[in-house]
């Protein structure tokens, strides 16, 4: 499975940004997809996840501001980010755990920079 993120960039604090992640390849081997982020000098952390049937999970720090969604027909997951803060600045990675064995697929990451 290949995961390709897009949509990152520079945005002012308080503004919105939408990330996309398209999956290709053996997509039958994945169910849940998610977004993680890693800020400089910090560990990678969970942002949000969504299952194929739409069950979602969010980090407390983004609840009420970020929304994860997916379009299974397009094998794409989105992350709508609103009310962005400087502390949201990070590289955002798309993620999909394998369902047919151990291992996790990762995208290459997309930079999000929130200027204050």
C-alpha positions, 0 to 999 in steps of 0.5 A: 500500500502506498499512502500519499499526503497532500495539502500541507503549507503555511497558514495563519493562526486561526485559519483552516487547512485540509490535508488529503491522503490517497491510498493505492495498491493492496488496499484490501489489507487496510481498514483504519486510517489515520493522521499522526504528526511530529513536531521538531524535537518531539515524538510522533503523536496521534492526531485522529483515526477513522475506520472503514465504517466511519468510527473516529478517534481524536487526540484531546488537543484537536477535539472540536477543531479537527475533523477526519473523514474518508471516501472509501470509493476514492481510497482517500482520507481527509483531515480538516483542520480549523482554528489552527494554533502555532502548536499544530505546526508539525509534519503530518503523516498518514497511517494505515495499519495492516489487517493481514499481518504485522506492520503499518503503512506510512506516507512520506509526510506533509509539512504544516506551519502555523504562523502567529 
